[in-house]
């Protein structure tokens, strides 16, 4: 019997994949909004433009689903620290394998999962950078150049992300910023 994981991973069309997640949200009330689509598009562009050697279908699917248990209230710090792990556990119930769930859990570093998957490093960058570009109720989105500086010297400071330099190059090429 086919699982949800088999179904969405077998769908190669990026737009149809988003529609599948949209309907999953309607049925199960997972977190899925325009910020997820924006970050997933950022991941797609990064992988394609920089010719990153990863399974693009896997990363884009993970990007669409890794925030499935993200709380609506960003002030709930305990939920912010646990949503990725809870999401990974939920995704396992939908038939996703351990590696996929681990990639989703590692979108942030709160679970302490090591060693990290290379796909997780992509999700971490687009989640951090994309989140800084977007407006939030408590603040306006940062300009691209400012977000890039914050990404490198605050969010990723002291963290080993194998794609950070490639991502900085991607942003500088895409936006015409001197890095």
C-alpha positions as a printed Julia matrix, in Angstrom:
179×3 Matrix{Float64}:
  0.0    0.0     0.0
  1.33   3.44   -0.99
  2.03   5.89    1.82
  1.72   9.67    1.68
  5.52   9.79    1.59
  5.62   7.55   -1.5
  2.92   9.65   -3.15
  4.54  13.07   -2.67
  8.1   11.91   -3.32
  7.03  10.26   -6.58
  5.5   13.54   -7.78
  8.2   15.28   -9.79
  6.19  18.37  -10.74
  7.11  21.12   -8.28
  3.74  22.94   -8.51
  1.75  19.73   -8.04
  3.93  18.9    -5.05
  2.94  22.26   -3.49
 -0.73  21.51   -4.2
 -0.39  18.18   -2.39
  0.97  19.94    0.7
 -1.77  22.58    0.44
 -4.44  19.87    0.54
 -2.62  18.11    3.4
 -2.86  21.39    5.32
 -6.6   21.54    4.66
 -7.08  18.0     5.98
 -4.64  17.98    8.9
 -4.01  21.64    9.75
 -0.23  21.46    9.37
  1.71  24.72    9.07
  1.92  25.74    5.43
  1.85  29.32    4.24
  3.5   31.66    1.75
  6.71  31.74    3.79
  7.13  28.0     3.2
  6.64  28.46   -0.53
  9.1   31.39   -0.58
 11.78  29.41    1.27
 11.24  26.38   -0.95
 11.62  28.53   -4.05
 14.82  29.96   -2.57
 16.09  26.39   -2.05
 15.17  25.45   -5.63
 16.99  28.45   -7.07
 20.06  27.82   -4.9
 20.3   24.15   -5.91
 19.79  24.87   -9.61
 21.82  28.09   -9.96
 24.8   26.81   -7.98
 24.58  23.25   -9.36
 24.46  21.73   -5.87
 24.87  17.94   -5.91
 21.83  16.84   -3.92
 18.56  15.13   -4.69
 16.54  18.25   -5.56
 13.2   16.44   -5.27
 14.09  15.28   -1.76
 15.23  18.75   -0.62
 12.21  20.55   -2.07
  9.81  18.05   -0.51
 11.6   18.41    2.82
 11.46  22.19    2.51
  7.7   22.07    1.96
  7.15  19.8     4.97
  9.89  20.52    7.53
  7.85  23.29    9.18
  4.66  21.22    9.37
  4.47  21.53   13.18
  5.71  25.13   13.38
  3.61  27.14   15.84
  1.54  30.07   14.61
  2.72  32.1    17.63
  6.45  32.9    17.25
  6.61  34.03   20.89
  6.16  30.47   22.2
  9.87  29.71   22.58
  9.42  26.13   23.81
  7.36  25.3    20.72
  9.9   27.04   18.46
 12.61  24.82   19.95
 10.61  21.61   19.55
  8.6   22.0    16.33
 11.23  20.51   14.0
 11.6   17.36   16.11
  7.81  17.05   16.49
  7.44  17.58   12.75
  9.97  14.84   12.01
  8.06  12.46   14.27
  4.81  13.37   12.5
  6.37  12.87    9.07
  7.49   9.38   10.13
  3.81   8.52   10.69
  3.18   9.5     7.05
  5.72   6.93    5.85
  8.85   9.03    5.42
 12.11   7.2     6.1
 14.58   8.03    8.88
 16.89  10.04    6.64
 14.08  12.28    5.38
 12.82  12.86    8.91
 16.36  13.61   10.1
 16.79  16.18    7.31
 13.58  17.89    8.4
 14.5   17.77   12.09
 17.82  19.46   11.3
 16.22  22.55    9.71
 17.34  24.17   12.95
 19.86  22.99   15.51
 17.64  22.71   18.58
 17.47  18.91   18.59
 21.27  18.62   18.6
 21.16  15.93   15.91
 24.64  15.03   14.64
 26.16  14.34   12.25
 24.06  16.64   10.09
 22.78  15.69    6.66
 24.02  17.9     3.8
 20.43  18.52    2.73
 19.72  19.9     6.21
 22.37  22.56    5.7
 20.44  23.84    2.68
 17.19  23.93    4.64
 18.9   25.73    7.51
 20.25  28.46    5.22
 17.01  29.1     3.35
 14.99  29.0     6.58
 17.24  31.56    8.28
 17.84  33.82    5.29
 14.31  33.61    3.9
 12.88  34.33    7.34
 14.94  37.5     7.64
 13.73  38.79    4.26
 10.06  38.43    5.15
  7.99  40.97    7.05
  6.73  39.81   10.44
  4.21  41.39   12.8
  7.02  42.57   15.09
  9.41  43.84   12.36
  9.87  44.6     8.71
 11.93  42.28    6.55
 15.63  43.03    6.3
 17.24  44.25    3.06
 19.1   41.43    1.28
 22.58  42.73    2.07
 21.77  43.18    5.75
 20.16  39.73    5.94
 23.28  38.19    4.41
 25.52  39.84    7.02
 23.2   38.71    9.83
 23.11  35.19    8.4
 26.88  34.89    8.39
 27.85  36.77   11.54
 24.89  36.12   13.85
 22.74  33.15   12.84
 25.55  30.95   11.49
 28.36  32.23   13.71
 30.29  29.28   15.11
 28.19  26.77   13.14
 29.58  24.45   10.5
 27.3   24.68    7.46
 28.91  23.16    4.38
 26.99  25.42    1.98
 27.35  28.81    3.69
 30.02  30.14    1.32
 28.19  28.8    -1.75
 24.99  30.39   -0.46
 26.71  33.76    0.02
 28.01  33.47   -3.55
 24.5   32.6    -4.77
 22.98  35.64   -3.06
 25.72  37.95   -4.32
 25.33  36.73   -7.91
 21.53  36.82   -7.75
 21.35  40.25   -6.13
 24.54  41.8    -7.51
 25.98  42.34   -4.04
 29.69  42.48   -3.31
 30.47  39.9    -0.66
